[in-house]
Amino acid sequence: MLWRVLNPDPHLTRELARALNVPSLLASLLVNRGVRDMAAARGFIDPQLEGLEDPFLMSGLDVAVSRILQAVRLQEKVLIYGDYDVDGTTAVVILRKALEILGLQASYWIPRRLVDGYGMQEDVVTQAAADGVRLIISVDTGIKAFEVVEKVNQLGLDCIITDHHVPENGLPRALAVLNPKRPDCPYPNKNLCGVGVAFKLVQALFMKTGKEKYLQPFLKIVAIGTIADAVPLIGENRIFAKLGLEGLKAPVNAGLRSLIEVSGLEGRPITSSDVGFRLAPRINAVGRMGGGDQAVELFSANDGEKARLLAVELDRLNRERQQIEDQILKEIDEQLQTQPPHEQDLVLVIDGENWHRGVIGIAATKLMERFHRPVLVIAKEGQIGYGSGRSPKGFPLLEALDHCRTLFDRFGGHAQAVGFQIPVQSIDLLRQRVNSYARGVAGSADLQAVVEIDAEVRLSDLDEDCFRQIDRLSPFGTGNPQPTFAARDLTVIAEPRSLRGKHLKFRVEQDGKAMDAVGWNLYDRYRDRLRPESGVSLAFALALNTFQQMKSLQLVVKDIQFP
């Protein structure tokens, strides 16, 4: 990787450190994250519920609130139309619970990925009308559902769209469209995810009905969806994540408690990494493996035994997903060994027979991280290819697909993540065209992996007080990355060893101080280069390792440089 050391304004750093009475390291980390005045710094370090924006700044929200309260008064049938990922599922959960608090029992629909596909479908709204539904509220979907919304109108139903995806070619003719990315929407936070938009609707409903005291408990579920959707954890999203994670220390919901238990997180503080790597994958596994409503039912369960059984089922689905993912990655490795990609291929296009459609997105992510190149993974089923793509920051993957749009049956997504359907006979042509486009907009240097270094340190600088100061900036994620440091001229003082066959653990020393270092998924990359007494420089994050009631600081390695 290319190491890029950040150099925060020293004058601004001193001013912040003095005004906040914090160490200069913490002040420099704030400046590196774009926090440049005392008020913003205080809000960043200590986010409060009062810092949330007025929900009624969002276009269409007053109309949506009035229509929903009408449905409550008249006890109309309401359908919440969700999505199968964590964001969509958690949005269904909070909106359904909010309507229950207001006195209305709403039904919901979660599409099955492998049966129903993505987005709103006409047959679902037609059946809803036949069942007597008078109002449909979408969450995390619907901004492009022009034909479906027209069908809703023809059926004489009302429709409220809540979504966060970028609108294209206008807005559906719904009663209200809540989306901060609408060109005409003055709402200041454009980074809300689907559950965030749904929460703003809930906030407005509770403000109108005097039930704001019920608002804070919702943040636990909102935090899970927000962190899982990888939106920037700044502004309101930081409030959701910070307060929500604090609430997860003592969850009341039986389903949430059971999920935490099967994830191995019971009895310990839950971090954003725990959400991203333990809680969210189990919720996501339902949709990836072709299921539907198990995750919503988990959070709706009032019976502890039912909640436990549902949590165990989510855990089972996640383990099945992991096994399938490992098999796909093994086949891809074998394919790359026998048929190495052309050296001019800036975009890797990899296809295989009957790979599980729900898992290829994860495979694309892991390959993108390994090769730091855009990756398209295609599962071939007969004459149809179902594809998923991921790209490093800086490469416009959706634009690349748009350059090849005539090849697809359909495609969509955003700059760094896409999905598509393509005839198998067009895959080779896709490989040619997407790489031709890539060579025109990016070179290999543009795709070089870069690690941004917040500060260069000595091991003697690192102690528990330093860790506590850094931890004040948590939760970490997109927009607020975990601080990365560099320590140079270290000496390896013990034989490196493998953890679970793929992770790397070793010990380093500098100025008489020794510390453990761990590199996730780095064993194969460095096992032949690290030797006792060898010199290294490390780019790393600082973590607190807890094992058998013992606590110790360790370095979580991002990259290694050798003399």
C-alpha positions in Angstrom: 0.0 0.0 0.0 0.9 3.6 -0.4 1.2 5.3 3.0 -0.2 8.8 3.0 0.5 10.6 6.3 -2.0 13.3 7.2 -0.7 16.7 8.4 -3.5 18.5 10.3 -3.2 22.3 10.8 -1.0 22.6 13.9 -2.5 26.0 14.9 -6.1 24.6 14.6 -5.0 21.5 16.5 -3.6 23.5 19.4 -6.7 25.7 19.5 -9.1 22.7 19.7 -6.9 21.0 22.3 -6.9 24.1 24.5 -10.6 24.9 24.1 -11.8 21.3 24.8 -9.0 20.5 27.3 -8.1 17.3 25.5 -4.7 15.8 24.4 -3.2 17.1 21.2 -3.5 13.7 19.7 -7.3 13.7 20.1 -7.5 17.2 18.7 -5.4 16.2 15.6 -7.7 13.2 15.0 -10.7 15.5 15.1 -9.1 17.9 12.6 -8.2 15.0 10.3 -12.0 14.1 10.3 -13.0 17.6 9.2 -14.0 18.9 12.7 -12.7 22.4 12.7 -14.6 24.4 15.5 -15.4 23.8 19.1 -19.1 23.4 18.8 -18.7 20.7 16.1 -16.0 19.0 18.2 -18.2 18.9 21.3 -21.1 17.5 19.3 -18.8 14.9 17.8 -17.3 13.7 21.1 -20.6 13.8 23.0 -23.5 13.4 20.6 -27.0 14.0 22.0 -30.6 13.2 20.9 -31.2 16.9 20.9 -28.8 17.2 18.0 -31.2 15.6 15.6 -32.5 17.7 12.7 -36.1 18.8 12.6 -37.8 16.0 10.6 -40.3 18.4 9.1 -37.6 19.9 7.0 -37.9 16.9 4.8 -40.0 17.4 1.7 -43.4 15.6 1.9 -43.1 14.6 5.5 -46.0 16.7 6.7 -48.3 15.1 4.1 -47.0 11.6 5.1 -47.6 12.2 8.8 -51.2 13.5 8.2 -52.1 10.5 6.1 -50.6 8.0 8.5 -52.5 9.6 11.5 -55.6 9.4 9.4 -55.0 5.7 8.9 -54.6 5.4 12.7 -57.9 7.2 13.4 -59.8 5.2 10.9 -58.0 1.9 11.7 -57.3 1.3 8.1 -55.2 -1.6 6.9 -51.6 -0.5 6.2 -48.9 -2.5 4.4 -45.2 -1.7 5.0 -43.2 -2.7 1.9 -39.5 -3.4 2.8 -36.3 -4.8 1.4 -34.4 -7.9 2.3 -31.1 -6.4 3.5 -30.3 -5.2 7.1 -31.3 -1.6 6.2 -34.7 -2.5 4.8 -35.4 -5.1 7.5 -34.6 -2.8 10.4 -36.7 0.0 8.8 -39.7 -2.3 8.7 -39.1 -3.2 12.3 -39.1 0.4 13.6 -42.0 1.7 11.5 -44.2 -1.3 12.4 -43.4 -0.8 16.1 -44.1 2.9 15.9 -47.5 2.3 14.3 -48.2 -0.2 17.1 -47.4 2.4 19.7 -49.8 4.8 17.9 -52.5 2.1 18.0 -52.4 0.5 14.6 -51.4 -3.0 13.6 -49.7 -2.9 10.2 -48.8 -5.9 8.0 -45.5 -6.0 6.1 -43.9 -7.6 3.1 -40.2 -8.5 2.8 -39.3 -9.7 -0.7 -37.4 -13.0 -1.1 -34.3 -12.3 -3.0 -34.2 -15.4 -5.2 -37.9 -15.5 -5.9 -39.2 -11.9 -5.9 -36.1 -10.0 -6.8 -35.3 -6.5 -5.9 -37.8 -3.6 -5.6 -41.6 -3.2 -5.4 -43.7 -5.6 -7.4 -47.2 -5.2 -8.9 -48.5 -8.5 -7.8 -47.8 -7.7 -4.2 -49.7 -4.4 -4.2 -52.5 -6.0 -6.2 -52.9 -8.6 -3.5 -52.7 -6.0 -0.8 -55.6 -4.1 -2.4 -57.6 -7.4 -2.5 -56.9 -7.8 1.2 -58.3 -4.4 2.0 -55.1 -2.4 2.4 -55.7 1.3 2.0 -52.2 2.7 2.5 -48.8 1.3 1.4 -45.6 2.7 3.0 -42.3 1.6 1.4 -39.0 1.6 3.3 -35.6 1.5 1.8 -37.2 1.0 -1.7 -39.6 2.6 -4.2 -37.8 5.6 -5.5 -37.7 4.0 -9.0 -41.0 2.1 -8.7 -42.8 4.3 -11.2 -45.0 1.5 -12.7 -45.8 -0.1 -9.4 -46.8 3.3 -7.9 -49.1 3.9 -10.9 -50.7 0.5 -10.3 -51.2 1.5 -6.6 -53.0 4.7 -7.9 -55.2 2.7 -10.3 -56.2 0.4 -7.4 -57.4 3.5 -5.4 -54.7 3.1 -2.7 -52.4 5.7 -1.3 -48.7 5.2 -1.3 -45.9 6.8 0.8 -42.3 6.2 -0.4 -39.5 6.4 2.1 -36.1 5.8 0.5 -32.5 7.0 0.3 -31.4 5.9 -3.1 -30.7 8.6 -5.7 -33.8 9.4 -7.8 -33.5 9.1 -11.5 -35.8 10.7 -14.1 -38.1 12.4 -11.6 -40.2 10.9 -8.7 -43.0 8.3 -8.6 -46.5 9.8 -8.4 -46.9 8.8 -4.8 -48.9 10.7 -2.2 -45.6 11.6 -0.5 -41.9 10.8 -1.4 -39.6 11.1 1.6 -36.0 11.0 0.4 -33.3 13.6 1.4 -31.6 13.0 -2.0 -34.6 14.5 -3.8 -33.3 17.5 -5.8 -36.0 19.7 -4.2 -35.5 18.5 -0.6 -34.0 21.0 1.8 -33.3 18.4 4.5 -29.6 19.0 5.5 -28.6 15.4 6.1 -28.2 13.8 2.7 -26.5 10.7 4.2 -29.4 8.9 5.8 -29.9 5.3 5.0 -33.3 3.6 4.6 -33.8 3.0 8.3 -32.6 6.6 9.0 -35.4 8.0 6.7 -37.9 5.7 8.4 -36.8 6.9 11.8 -37.3 10.6 10.8 -40.9 9.6 9.9 -41.3 8.0 13.3 -39.7 11.0 15.0 -42.3 13.3 13.3 -45.2 11.0 14.1 -44.2 10.9 17.8 -43.7 14.7 17.8 -47.2 15.2 16.5 -48.7 12.8 19.0 -46.8 13.7 22.2 -45.0 10.3 22.3 -41.4 11.5 22.0 -40.5 9.7 25.2 -40.6 6.5 23.2 -38.1 7.6 20.6 -34.7 6.8 22.2 -35.2 3.0 22.5 -35.7 2.9 18.7 -32.0 3.9 18.3 -30.7 0.4 19.0 -32.3 -1.0 15.9 -31.6 2.2 13.9 -27.9 1.9 14.8 -27.7 -1.7 13.5 -29.2 -0.7 10.1 -27.2 2.5 9.8 -23.8 0.8 10.6 -24.7 -2.2 8.3 -25.5 0.1 5.4 -22.1 1.8 5.6 -23.4 5.3 5.4 -21.0 8.0 6.8 -21.1 7.9 10.6 -21.2 11.7 10.9 -24.0 14.1 11.9 -27.3 12.4 12.6 -25.9 9.0 11.7 -23.3 9.4 14.4 -26.0 10.2 16.9 -27.9 7.1 15.8 -24.8 4.9 16.1 -23.4 6.3 19.3 -26.6 6.3 21.3 -27.8 3.1 19.8 -24.7 1.2 20.7 -24.9 2.5 24.2 -28.5 1.2 24.3 -27.3 -2.3 23.2 -25.5 -2.7 26.5 -28.9 -3.4 28.1 -31.4 -4.6 25.4 -35.0 -5.1 26.4 -36.2 -6.7 23.2 -36.2 -10.5 23.4 -35.2 -10.9 19.8 -32.3 -8.5 20.1 -31.1 -10.2 23.3 -31.2 -13.6 21.6 -29.3 -12.3 18.5 -26.6 -10.8 20.7 -26.3 -14.1 22.6 -25.9 -16.3 19.5 -23.4 -13.8 18.1 -21.2 -14.3 21.2 -21.5 -10.7 22.3 -23.4 -11.2 25.6 -22.1 -9.4 28.6 -19.7 -7.1 26.7 -19.8 -3.6 25.2 -20.9 -3.8 21.5 -18.9 -1.9 19.0 -19.6 -0.9 15.4 -17.3 -3.7 14.3 -19.4 -6.2 16.3 -22.5 -4.9 14.4 -20.7 -5.1 11.0 -19.1 -8.5 11.5 -21.5 -10.3 13.9 -25.0 -8.9 14.2 -25.6 -7.6 10.7 -24.3 -10.7 8.8 -26.8 -12.9 10.7 -29.7 -10.5 9.8 -28.5 -10.3 6.2 -28.2 -14.1 5.9 -32.0 -14.4 5.8 -32.2 -12.4 2.6 -29.0 -13.8 1.1 -30.1 -17.4 1.6 -33.5 -16.7 0.1 -35.6 -16.3 3.2 -38.1 -13.5 4.0 -39.5 -12.5 7.3 -37.5 -14.4 9.9 -35.5 -11.3 10.9 -38.6 -9.1 11.3 -40.3 -11.8 13.3 -37.2 -12.1 15.5 -37.5 -8.5 16.7 -41.2 -8.8 17.0 -41.1 -11.9 19.2 -42.5 -11.4 22.7 -41.8 -14.9 23.8 -38.2 -15.6 24.8 -38.2 -19.2 23.5 -39.5 -18.1 20.1 -36.9 -15.4 19.9 -34.2 -17.9 20.8 -35.3 -20.3 18.1 -35.4 -17.5 15.5 -31.9 -16.3 16.5 -30.6 -19.8 16.2 -32.1 -20.0 12.7 -30.4 -16.8 11.7 -27.1 -18.1 13.0 -27.6 -21.4 11.1 -28.3 -19.5 7.9 -25.2 -17.4 8.4 -23.0 -20.4 8.8 -24.5 -21.9 5.7 -23.8 -18.6 3.9 -20.2 -18.8 5.1 -19.7 -22.3 3.8 -21.1 -21.4 0.4 -19.0 -18.3 0.3 -15.8 -20.2 1.1 -16.6 -22.7 -1.7 -17.2 -20.0 -4.2 -13.9 -18.2 -3.3 -12.1 -21.5 -3.5 -13.4 -22.1 -7.0 -12.4 -18.5 -8.0 -8.9 -19.0 -6.6 -8.6 -22.2 -8.7 -9.9 -20.3 -11.8 -7.4 -17.5 -11.3 -4.5 -19.9 -11.0 -5.4 -21.8 -14.2 -6.6 -18.7 -16.1 -4.8 -15.6 -14.7 -6.5 -12.3 -15.7 -4.8 -10.3 -18.5 -2.3 -7.8 -17.2 -4.3 -5.0 -18.8 -7.5 -6.0 -17.0 -8.2 -3.2 -14.6 -11.6 -4.7 -13.9 -11.8 -8.4 -12.9 -14.8 -10.2 -14.5 -15.2 -13.6 -13.0 -18.0 -16.1 -13.7 -18.9 -19.6 -12.6 -21.7 -22.1 -13.0 -24.5 -22.1 -10.4 -22.9 -20.0 -7.8 -25.3 -18.8 -5.1 -26.7 -15.5 -6.2 -27.1 -14.3 -2.6 -23.4 -14.7 -1.8 -21.6 -13.4 -4.9 -21.7 -9.8 -3.6 -19.6 -10.8 -0.6 -17.2 -12.7 -2.9 -16.9 -9.6 -5.0 -16.1 -7.5 -1.9 -13.4 -9.8 -0.7 -11.8 -10.0 -4.1 -11.9 -6.2 -4.5 -10.1 -5.9 -1.1 -7.5 -8.5 -2.1 -6.7 -7.1 -5.5 -7.8 -3.4 -5.0 -9.5 -3.5 -8.3 -13.1 -3.3 -9.4 -14.6 -6.8 -9.5 -17.7 -8.3 -11.2 -18.7 -11.8 -10.1 -21.3 -13.5 -12.2 -23.3 -16.6 -11.3 -24.4 -18.4 -14.5 -27.7 -20.2 -14.4 -28.4 -21.7 -17.8 -28.3 -18.9 -20.3 -28.7 -16.1 -17.7 -25.9 -14.5 -15.6 -26.6 -12.8 -12.3 -23.9 -10.4 -11.4 -22.7 -8.4 -8.5 -19.9 -5.9 -8.5 -17.7 -3.9 -6.0 -15.2 -1.2 -6.6 -12.6 0.7 -4.6 -13.4 4.3 -3.8 -12.6 6.5 -6.7 -13.6 4.2 -9.5 -17.2 4.9 -10.9 -18.4 1.3 -11.2 -22.0 2.2 -12.0 -20.8 4.6 -14.8 -18.7 1.7 -16.2 -21.8 -0.5 -16.4 -23.8 2.3 -17.9 -21.1 2.4 -20.7 -22.1 -1.2 -21.4 -25.8 -0.8 -20.8 -26.8 -2.5 -24.1 -25.4 -5.8 -22.9 -27.6 -6.0 -19.8 -31.1 -7.2 -19.2 -31.1 -4.9 -16.2 -28.6 -3.3 -13.9 -28.4 -0.8 -11.1 -26.6 0.3 -7.9 -24.2 3.1 -7.1 -20.5 4.1 -7.6 -19.0 1.3 -5.5 -21.6 -1.5 -5.6 -23.8 -2.8 -8.5 -26.0 -5.6 -9.4 -27.1 -6.8 -12.9 -28.5 -9.5 -15.1 -26.9 -10.4 -18.4 -27.1 -13.1 -21.1 -24.3 -15.5 -20.6 -23.3 -15.1 -24.3 -22.5 -11.4 -23.5 -20.1 -11.9 -20.6 -16.9 -11.9 -22.8 -18.1 -8.8 -24.5 -18.7 -7.2 -21.1 -15.2 -8.1 -20.0 -13.8 -6.3 -23.1 -16.0 -3.2 -22.9 -15.8 -2.6 -19.1 -12.0 -2.8 -19.3 -11.8 -0.6 -22.3 -13.8 2.0 -20.3 -11.6 1.6 -17.2 -8.4 2.1 -19.2 -9.9 5.4 -20.4 -10.7 6.8 -17.0 -8.1 5.1 -14.7 -4.6 3.7 -14.7 -3.1 1.1 -12.4 -1.6 3.9 -10.3 -5.1 5.3 -9.7 -6.2 2.0 -8.3 -3.2 1.6 -6.0 -4.3 0.9 -2.4 -3.8 3.8 -0.1 -3.7 3.8 3.7 -4.1 7.2 5.4 -2.0 7.6 8.5 -3.4 9.9 11.2 0.0 10.2 13.0 3.4 8.5 13.3 4.0 7.2 16.9 6.5 5.3 19.0 5.3 2.2 20.9 6.2 4.1 24.1 3.4 6.5 23.2 0.7 3.8 23.3 -1.0 3.1 26.6 -4.5 2.6 28.0 -5.0 6.3 28.5 -4.1 6.9 24.8 -6.6 4.1 23.8 -9.4 5.7 26.0 -8.8 9.1 24.2 -9.0 7.5 20.8 -12.1 5.6 21.8 -13.9 8.8 22.5 -14.2 9.2 18.7 -16.0 5.8 18.3 -18.1 4.4 16.8 -15.9 4.1 13.8 -17.0 3.4 10.2 -17.5 5.1 6.9 -16.8 8.8 7.2 -15.2 8.3 10.6 -12.6 5.6 10.1 -10.8 4.1 13.1 -7.6 6.1 13.5 -4.6 4.6 11.8 -1.0 5.1 13.0 2.4 4.3 11.7 5.3 3.0 13.8 8.7 2.6 12.0 11.8 0.7 12.8 10.2 -2.1 14.8 11.9 -5.5 15.5 10.0 -8.8 15.3 10.9 -10.6 18.5 9.0 -14.0 18.2 8.2 -16.5 15.4 4.9 -15.3 13.7 2.1 -17.8 14.0 -1.2 -18.5 12.3 -4.6 -18.0 13.8 -7.3 -20.2 12.3 -5.1 -20.8 9.3 -5.5 -17.3 7.8 -4.8 -14.6 10.4 -1.3 -13.5 11.4 -0.1 -12.9 14.9 3.4 -11.8 15.9 5.2 -9.6 18.5 7.3 -6.5 17.9 9.6 -4.3 20.1 10.8 -0.8 20.0 12.8 1.2 22.6 12.4 -1.7 25.1 8.6 -1.9 24.8 7.0 -5.0 23.2 3.4 -5.4 21.9 1.4 -8.0 20.1 0.3 -7.4 16.5 -2.5 -9.2 14.7 -3.2 -9.0 10.9 -6.6 -10.3 9.9 -6.4 -12.4 6.7 -2.7 -11.6 6.3 -1.1 -14.9 7.1 -0.6 -16.1 3.6 0.7 -12.7 2.4 3.4 -12.3 5.0 4.2 -15.7 6.5 7.4 -16.1 4.4 8.7 -12.6 5.0 8.4 -12.1 8.8 11.2 -13.7 10.8 12.5 -13.1 14.4 14.9 -10.2 14.5 13.7 -8.8 11.2 12.9 -5.1 10.9 9.5 -3.8 9.9 7.3 -0.7 9.9 3.6 -1.1 10.6 0.5 0.8 9.7 -2.1 -0.2 12.4 -5.1 0.6 14.5 -4.9 0.3 18.3 -7.3 -2.2 19.9 -8.0 -3.5 23.4 -7.7 -7.3 23.4 -9.9 -9.0 26.1 -9.2 -12.6 26.8 -10.2 -14.6 29.9 -10.8 -11.4 31.8 -7.3 -10.1 30.9 -7.0 -6.9 28.9 -4.0 -5.8 26.8 -3.4 -3.4 24.0 -2.6 -4.8 20.6 -1.8 -3.5 17.1 -4.3 -4.4 14.4 -2.1 -4.3 11.3 -3.3 -2.6 8.1 0.0 -2.9 6.2 3.6 -3.9 6.6 6.7 -2.3 5.1 10.1 -3.9 5.1 13.5 -2.2 4.9 
